[in-house]
Each structure stands twice: as structure tokens, then as C-alpha cells.
Amino acid sequence: MPMQHRYLPVEPSLGEIKRFEGLAVIEFGAPWCGYCLAMQPPLEAALAGRDDVRHLKIEDGRGRRLGRAFRVKLWPTLIFLDGGAEVARLVRPTRREAIEEILERIAA
């Protein structure tokens, strides 16, 4: 599944996420966040050719339940899931290699 470039218009429920099969990365952030914008090239590079990884881009902020369910405090936060369960997270990643390292570890 390719990288999403737009935030989802409706965030999935926590129950839906827990039913995911396989690997997934949930990206929490905001479209105006400078850190989020700066992370896009490294994230896109890390996800290139990774059709085995589902990517969801979720806008976070006040009144957004999903971000609170994952205890997101800073943007961007990447939550890595395997079978709907969190197995790793990165907060404000800046390097493609850091993202790839986690993807390789959880895919093994």
C-alpha cells in the first residue's frame, strides 16, 4: 500500500485499527506542523517499495480520540503496528534509516 499524502478525512476507530492484519504505520500529525512537513521525505523514502506496510496519515489535535488512545504528545509520531498491536513508535523522526530500521525489525 503506498504512502498516503493527505490526512484521512475520517479517522478509523481504535477497534478498526486493532483488527488490522499485517504491518501498518500510523502517522499522527497536523498539516501545518513544520516537523511533520520535514519528516515527509524520509518517511516516503522509507516506505518506497514497502507494499507490505499499510500507511495511515491521521490528523491529530483537540477532540481527536485516536491520538489520545495512543498517548500521542508530540508530532509527528509514528506508531508501528503488527496485527493491530503497537510494536514500536518514533517521535519526531528525522532520518529515513531510523524508520527503515524499525520496519525491517518488525517485518522479520
Contacts in CASP RR format, 6 or more apart in sequence:
PFRMAT RR
TARGET T0000
AUTHOR 0000-0000-0000
METHOD contacts of the structure
MODEL  1
MPMQHRYLPVEPSLGEIKRFEGLAVIEFGAPWCGYCLAMQPPLEAALAGR
DDVRHLKIEDGRGRRLGRAFRVKLWPTLIFLDGGAEVARLVRPTRREAIE
EILERIAA
1 51 0 8 1.000
1 53 0 8 1.000
1 54 0 8 1.000
1 55 0 8 1.000
2 47 0 8 1.000
2 51 0 8 1.000
2 55 0 8 1.000
3 43 0 8 1.000
3 44 0 8 1.000
3 47 0 8 1.000
3 48 0 8 1.000
3 55 0 8 1.000
4 27 0 8 1.000
4 55 0 8 1.000
4 56 0 8 1.000
4 57 0 8 1.000
5 40 0 8 1.000
5 57 0 8 1.000
6 57 0 8 1.000
7 29 0 8 1.000
7 31 0 8 1.000
7 57 0 8 1.000
7 58 0 8 1.000
7 59 0 8 1.000
8 56 0 8 1.000
8 57 0 8 1.000
8 58 0 8 1.000
8 59 0 8 1.000
11 58 0 8 1.000
11 59 0 8 1.000
11 64 0 8 1.000
11 65 0 8 1.000
11 66 0 8 1.000
12 56 0 8 1.000
12 66 0 8 1.000
13 66 0 8 1.000
14 65 0 8 1.000
14 66 0 8 1.000
14 69 0 8 1.000
17 24 0 8 1.000
17 26 0 8 1.000
17 66 0 8 1.000
17 81 0 8 1.000
17 84 0 8 1.000
18 84 0 8 1.000
18 85 0 8 1.000
19 84 0 8 1.000
20 54 0 8 1.000
20 81 0 8 1.000
20 83 0 8 1.000
20 84 0 8 1.000
21 83 0 8 1.000
21 84 0 8 1.000
22 52 0 8 1.000
22 54 0 8 1.000
22 81 0 8 1.000
22 82 0 8 1.000
22 83 0 8 1.000
22 84 0 8 1.000
23 52 0 8 1.000
23 53 0 8 1.000
23 54 0 8 1.000
23 80 0 8 1.000
23 81 0 8 1.000
23 82 0 8 1.000
23 83 0 8 1.000
23 103 0 8 1.000
23 106 0 8 1.000
23 107 0 8 1.000
24 53 0 8 1.000
24 54 0 8 1.000
24 55 0 8 1.000
24 56 0 8 1.000
24 80 0 8 1.000
24 81 0 8 1.000
24 82 0 8 1.000
24 83 0 8 1.000
24 84 0 8 1.000
25 47 0 8 1.000
25 53 0 8 1.000
25 54 0 8 1.000
25 55 0 8 1.000
25 56 0 8 1.000
25 78 0 8 1.000
25 79 0 8 1.000
25 80 0 8 1.000
25 81 0 8 1.000
25 103 0 8 1.000
26 56 0 8 1.000
26 58 0 8 1.000
26 66 0 8 1.000
26 70 0 8 1.000
26 78 0 8 1.000
26 79 0 8 1.000
26 81 0 8 1.000
27 43 0 8 1.000
27 55 0 8 1.000
27 56 0 8 1.000
27 57 0 8 1.000
27 58 0 8 1.000
27 76 0 8 1.000
27 77 0 8 1.000
27 78 0 8 1.000
28 58 0 8 1.000
28 60 0 8 1.000
28 66 0 8 1.000
28 67 0 8 1.000
28 70 0 8 1.000
28 72 0 8 1.000
28 75 0 8 1.000
28 76 0 8 1.000
28 77 0 8 1.000
28 78 0 8 1.000
28 79 0 8 1.000
29 36 0 8 1.000
29 57 0 8 1.000
29 58 0 8 1.000
29 59 0 8 1.000
29 60 0 8 1.000
29 72 0 8 1.000
29 75 0 8 1.000
29 76 0 8 1.000
29 77 0 8 1.000
30 36 0 8 1.000
30 59 0 8 1.000
30 60 0 8 1.000
30 61 0 8 1.000
30 75 0 8 1.000
31 59 0 8 1.000
33 75 0 8 1.000
33 76 0 8 1.000
35 74 0 8 1.000
35 75 0 8 1.000
35 76 0 8 1.000
35 92 0 8 1.000
36 75 0 8 1.000
36 76 0 8 1.000
38 94 0 8 1.000
39 76 0 8 1.000
39 92 0 8 1.000
39 93 0 8 1.000
39 94 0 8 1.000
41 96 0 8 1.000
42 93 0 8 1.000
42 94 0 8 1.000
42 95 0 8 1.000
42 96 0 8 1.000
42 99 0 8 1.000
43 78 0 8 1.000
43 93 0 8 1.000
43 96 0 8 1.000
43 99 0 8 1.000
45 96 0 8 1.000
46 96 0 8 1.000
46 99 0 8 1.000
46 100 0 8 1.000
46 103 0 8 1.000
47 53 0 8 1.000
47 55 0 8 1.000
47 99 0 8 1.000
50 103 0 8 1.000
52 107 0 8 1.000
53 103 0 8 1.000
53 107 0 8 1.000
58 64 0 8 1.000
58 66 0 8 1.000
58 67 0 8 1.000
60 66 0 8 1.000
60 67 0 8 1.000
60 72 0 8 1.000
60 75 0 8 1.000
60 77 0 8 1.000
61 67 0 8 1.000
70 77 0 8 1.000
70 79 0 8 1.000
70 86 0 8 1.000
72 79 0 8 1.000
73 91 0 8 1.000
74 91 0 8 1.000
74 92 0 8 1.000
75 92 0 8 1.000
76 91 0 8 1.000
76 92 0 8 1.000
76 93 0 8 1.000
77 89 0 8 1.000
77 90 0 8 1.000
77 91 0 8 1.000
77 92 0 8 1.000
78 89 0 8 1.000
78 90 0 8 1.000
78 91 0 8 1.000
78 93 0 8 1.000
78 99 0 8 1.000
79 86 0 8 1.000
79 89 0 8 1.000
80 86 0 8 1.000
80 87 0 8 1.000
80 88 0 8 1.000
80 89 0 8 1.000
80 90 0 8 1.000
80 102 0 8 1.000
80 103 0 8 1.000
80 106 0 8 1.000
81 87 0 8 1.000
82 106 0 8 1.000
87 106 0 8 1.000
88 102 0 8 1.000
88 105 0 8 1.000
88 106 0 8 1.000
90 98 0 8 1.000
90 99 0 8 1.000
90 102 0 8 1.000
93 99 0 8 1.000
END
